[in-house]
Amino acid sequence: MYVEKFLERIPSLLNKTYVVTGANSGLGFALSTLLVSKGARVIMANRNPKRSEDAINKIRELYPTASVMVLPFDQSKKDSIEAFVNSLISHNIKPEGFVLNAGIYSPAKDAKTEDGVALTFGINYLGNFIFTQTLANHGLISAETRLIYISSPAYSRKFSPQILARAISGQKITRPKQYAVAKTAQKIFVLGLMTKSPLIPFDNKGKIYLYHPGIAVSNIARFKWKFFNKIVHRFMSVFFHPPEKAVLGALVALTTDKDLNGKILVPRGFLEINGIPHIKKIDEKLLSHLPYLITETLKLI
Ligand SMILES: NC(=O)c1ccc[n+]([C@@H]2O[C@H](COP(=O)([O-])OP(=O)(O)OC[C@H]3O[C@@H](n4cnc5c(N)ncnc54)[C@H](OP(=O)(O)O)[C@@H]3O)[C@@H](O)[C@H]2O)c1
């Protein structure tokens, strides 16, 4: 009911196309469903064909005429990101917006990308950087294109070159800290995009939004033991908000007329879980980390 009321305030998205990364589960799936409900065409950028097929079937059960398709996309792999962007171009698709949602929280301890970067950093930050750069270099970002980055309440207060090096290597750092450092690096990068920093090494024209969903029920906590996953999921369902409520901020970011440069959309309420997004300022001091973040990033790609 609450979500339905909120959706009445969102304009029709008929004839608009949006890419949502990591759309077969959790927030990405919920957002794709809401976008379809407003008439948009959705391109899911997913890495798992079976889960993608299930996700599309679920959406079509609700909206039989839904315009939704999947294109393969693995945010941990440069080649896959490049192939995804090329397939948008070959399908002649120039989306109005991209929602950079794909992310992980706790992969296997020593999991790495093909290039040897710790997987949490490789997906949650580096993949965002490479995807944005690839879109820009292929001319898919105009001044009207919206890019929405899914942030997190997780935050590294002690961000520094040393902590960054640990998150990149995955050495001497816990998994929750790796996640917090990767999401902080993402925030610094996004602030660099918003402020049109000359340090960003590509032409950076789009409208940039940062949004965090609070804590939402999803599949983000994935442990080895299925039974444990179920318990975590039950616990989250009691205390945190459902994904369709948690993604309302992304819908706002895709449709608002406001300029939200230097700001982040965050759900209101205790523990930031009551869905309705409000606007907070991003700490500009974070920009002091941009020079070494970009230097280290360019060494990795
Ligand atoms: N849930 C929360 O409380 C919360 C809070 C703050 C921020 N977030 C952020 O919200 C975003 C979505 O997470 P979620 O909570 O909805 O979790 P989720 O249910 O696990 O969804 C994550 C999605 O990302 C995809 N993904 C993971 N690695 C990928 C890769 N290398 N390439 C392409 N797709 C990949 C997953 O695909 P597979 O199914 O193939 O793994 C899945 O579709 C993440 O960026 C997360 O950091 C979540």
The ligand as an ORCA input file, in Angstrom:
! r2SCAN-3c Opt
* xyz 0 1
  N      20.562     -5.090      1.272
  C      21.068     -4.086      1.971
  O      20.777     -3.926      3.166
  C      21.980     -3.107      1.321
  C      22.379     -2.013      2.078
  C      23.209     -1.068      1.486
  C      23.620     -1.221      0.186
  N      23.237     -2.312     -0.513
  C      23.706     -2.423     -1.898
  O      22.630     -2.726     -2.738
  C      23.104     -3.379     -3.907
  C      22.228     -4.589     -4.197
  O      22.386     -5.542     -3.184
  P      21.189     -6.409     -2.590
  O      21.116     -6.095     -1.156
  O      19.989     -6.318     -3.439
  O      21.861     -7.871     -2.705
  P      21.539     -9.142     -3.612
  O      20.137     -9.580     -3.423
  O      22.617    -10.115     -3.326
  O      21.698     -8.560     -5.086
  C      22.963     -8.283     -5.612
  C      22.893     -8.399     -7.111
  O      24.189     -8.079     -7.618
  C      24.549     -9.110     -8.536
  N      25.991     -9.254     -8.690
  C      26.902     -9.589     -7.741
  N      28.123     -9.650     -8.299
  C      27.970     -9.342     -9.615
  C      28.845     -9.246    -10.709
  N      30.151     -9.521    -10.596
  N      28.344     -8.901    -11.918
  C      27.028     -8.658    -12.080
  N      26.134     -8.756    -11.074
  C      26.603     -9.098     -9.860
  C      23.924    -10.365     -7.966
  O      23.858    -11.337     -8.994
  P      24.006    -12.928     -8.674
  O      22.648    -13.365     -8.261
  O      24.467    -13.483     -9.969
  O      25.005    -13.075     -7.578
  C      22.571     -9.823     -7.552
  O      21.708     -9.749     -8.662
  C      24.567     -3.717     -3.634
  O      25.395     -2.784     -4.292
  C      24.685     -3.553     -2.133
  O      25.993     -3.217     -1.736
  C      22.424     -3.251      0.023
*
